[in-house]
Amino acid sequence: MPACRAMAQCLFHLIMAAASLATVPVIIIFLIFQRHIVKGIALAGLKG
């Protein structure tokens, strides 16, 4: 069942709720591995 069949029938509040819930796992994973991500970026920029 599509979320929008016509612009008047779009359930934007449900679409935004689903998008917000979809970002939660990504943010949690980033917060857990933030130290490793930053260290990897810093080491990749070093020469030698």
C-alpha positions, 0 to 999 in steps of 0.5 A, a space after each residue: 500500500 503506497 504512502 501517497 496516492 495523491 498529495 491530499 491523501 499523504 500521511 506526512 506525520 506517519 512518514 516523518 515518524 517512520 523516518 525518525 525511527 529509521 534514524 535511531 539505530 544509525 545514531 546509536 551505532 555512531 555514538 557507540 563507535 564514534 571514537 573508532 570512526 574519528 581515530 580512523 579518519 585521523 589516521 587516514 589523513 597521516 602520511 608516512 
